[in-house]
């Protein structure tokens, strides 16, 4: 396994919609394992393939609390089948927008369909933090970021800040 570089704002690839994974093979499983290692190292609770520069519909998650046994999940071609009418607000951060958080109201529960590591189609109900994390990561697959939940003025201020930081850091 290898840690991958996480792409950050203002890189335009983060706005690209991801393509479906055609088949679950050794390359996809290696990418998922590398993404899990990258996510744990960051540290984060979710990571979409686009955040490591791979525009494929692949997400990894682990919403286990500190001190709990790890619960890594690999979601290939995930799609939300149903969202509850009840909502919950979480303060969300994003590995692609470091040190920035925003309160986002999202449906509190969902039903999800995805392909697992074994290539089998699964359906799963999620609630709470897991439901929020799934929605956050699926937004990435569609090129949507947490700053899109802000007013236009606030969003532009955040983008300007990250563009300025990128100019200061320069190319690696």
N, C-alpha and C positions, 0 to 999 in steps of 0.2 A: 504494500500500500504506500501511497505517496500523498503528501500534502500538496494541494493545488493552490495557485494564487487566486485570491478572490477579487473579482472585478468590482470597482467602486464607481460611484457617481463622479464625474459626468460621462463616463464611457457610454457611447450610444448603443452598444450591444445590449445593454440592460433594457432597452425599449423594444427589442426585437421579439416577436412572437416565436415560440419554440415549435419545432416540427415533431410529429409523433415518432416514437421509437418503433422501428419496423419489426425487430425481433429481439428477444432476450438472449444474448449470447455472452461469451466470455468478456468481450470488450465493454458491454453495458454493465456487467456485474463488477468488473474492475473499476470502472468509472464510479459506480455506486459506492464501492468500498473506499475509494480515494476521497469521494465527497463526504462520507461519514467521518473519515479521519480529519479532513479539513474542517468540518463543522465542529467536531469535538475540540479541536485545537484552538478554534477562533476565540472563545467558545460561543456556540450558538445552539439553537434547538431545531433549526431547519435550514436547508440549503437547496436551491434549485440549480439544475445543471447550467442554465444560462449564466449564473453568477460565477461560474468557473470557465466561462467562454464556450460552453457547448450548448448550442441551441436545440436541445432535445427535451421532450416532455418527461423529465425524470426529476424526482424530488426525494430527498432523504430527511427524516425527522427523528427526533428523540425528545419527548416532553417529560421524561422521568424527572422527578424532583431530586435535588441534591441528596445523596445518601440512599436513594432507591437504586435498585438494580437497573442498569441501562436497558432501554427498550427501543433499539434502532428499528426504523421502518423504512422500507424502500418502496416508493410508489412510482410505477411506470405507466405512462399515459393516463394519469388520474383525471377523473371528471366528477364534478359534483352533480348528483342526481336530484337532491332535494335539500332545501334550506328551511330551517324553522322560522316562524314569524317572530319568535322571541329573540331579543338581541342582548349583547353583552359588550361592555367597553373594556378593552385591554390597552395598556401602554405598550406599543410595539416598537421594537428596534429592528435594525436590518444590518446584516454583515456587509452589505454593499453601500451603506450610508452610515459609516462608523460614528459613534458618539452622538447619535441623533435619535430621539424618541418622539412618538406622537400617539395621542389617544385616538383609537379608532373603534367605532361601533360596528360590529358585524353580527350576523346571525349566530346564535349561541349553540346550535346543533346543526348537523348535516348528515346526509347519506352520501357515501363516496363509492365510486367504482374505479378499480385500478388493476393493473397486472402486477403480480408479486415477483420475487426473485426467481421462483420456479417456473415462471411463464404462465401461471394460472390466474384466471380472472377472479377477482375478489370483490365483495361489497362489504362496507364497514360503516357503522354509525359512529359518529364522533361528537363530543360535546366539550365545553369549557376551553381550556388552553389548546388542546389538540385540534379542535374545530377551528379556532382562530389561526393556529400555525398552518393548518392545511390551506385555509383561504389565502393567507399571506403568500405561501409558496406558489399556489396556483396562479395568483396574480402575477408573480414573476414570469411564469410560463407564457402569459399573455402580454408581457411588456409593461405591466403596471407596477408602480412603486408606492411605498407608503406616503411619499410626498404628494401623491395625486389626491390624497384625502384632505389636503390643506387648501386654503384659499389660494388663488393665483398669485397674489402678492407674497405670501409666506413661502410658497413653493419656489418662486423666482429668487427670493433671498437665499434659500437653502442651496439652490443650484449655483448661484453666483459664488457662494462661500466655497463650495466644492471645486468649482472651476479655478478659483484663486489658489486653493490648496494644491490642485493638480499642477498649476503653473509653477508654484514654488518648489514642489517636489521634483518636477521635471521627469524625463524618461528614466526608467531604471537601467 
